[in-house]
Amino acid sequence: MPETVSGKAVRSYVETTVRFMTRENGLLRAARLKKGFTQMEVAARAGVDIRLYQRLEYGQRSIVRASLKTGLAICFVLDLDPMELVFGEGYTAEDIMRSKTSGSRPAGR
């Protein structure tokens, strides 16, 4: 007999998932779907654990705080620009270096 899920449990799951949505994990999900990959395929191609990738995509863990190796591997698999993923669209290396010398995070564009 199939197990049923209460409406309360579904609402709780959706609220938790939506609460963690950020620009970064939205980009990960959109890029993955555009490529037609499953989460398992991205994780395998990037050489990361499936649960790690899921946590990154669901926003339970920040891609910005992931190791450089993990972040670059995922960006490579999904054809994402690491600078765009971390800092947002339109940033250049010069913008980042300028912010380093001024001690502040680059301003949004």
N, C-alpha and C positions, 0 to 999 in steps of 0.2 A: 504494500500500500504506500503510495507516495506521501512524503512528509509535506505538510502545508506550512506556510509562513504567515504569521499574523501581520495585519496591516501596520500595527505598531512597530514591529521589527523592521519592516520594509521602510517605513518613514524614518526610523532611527538611522538605518544604513544610508539612505539617501541624504539625510541632513548631515551626517558625518562626512560623507564623500564630498558633497558640495562645499562644505565649510573649508575643506583643504584645497580647493581648486585655486591655482595661481596661474599667472602668465606662463611660467616655466613648464608646469606639468600639462597645461593646455597645449603648448607647442609640441611637447613630446607625443601626446596622444594624437594630435592632428597630423604630425609627420608620420607616425606609425600607420595610421589609417590610410593616409595618402599613398604610402608604399604598399599597402595591402598586407602588412605583417601582423601576426598575432604577437601578444606580449612575449610568449615563449620563444618565438622566432627572433625577436629583437634581443632578448636576453642571451640566447644561444650564440647569435652572430657577434654580439659585443663581448661575450665571455664573462657575463655576470650572472649571478643567481637570479632566478625568476622572481623570487620574493623581493629582492632588492629593486629590480626594475619596476615591479608592481607598486612598491612603496614610493618610488620616485614619480611614477605616472599619476598615482592617486594623491600625491601631495603629502603623504605621511612622512616623507623624507625629502629634503631639498636637494635638487641636482646641483645647486650652487655650492653646497657643502660636501658633495661627493668627492671622491679622490679624483685627481686630474686624469688618471688612467681610465677610470670608469666613465667620467664625463666625456672625454674625447672619444672613447670607443663607441659610446651610444650616439654621439653626434655623427661619427663616421658612418655608422649603420643607417642612420635616419637622414643623412645628407643635410644636417643642421650646422649652421655656423655657430661655433662655441661662443664667440663674442656676442652674437645676437641672443643666444639662449641665456647667457649670464647677465648681460647689461641692457639688452633691449635693442630694437631695430635702429639702425643708423649710427651706431657707435663705431669709432675707428680706434686703432691702437694709440693714435696721438691723443685722442680724448681721454683714454685710460691713463696714459702716462702723465698728462697734464693734471689729472685729478690726484695722482699719486704724489706729485710735487706740492700740490696745494693742500693735501691731507683730507680731501673730501671725496665722496662718491660722485661719479659723473652725473650731471643733471640730466633729467629726461628730455627727450626730443619730441 
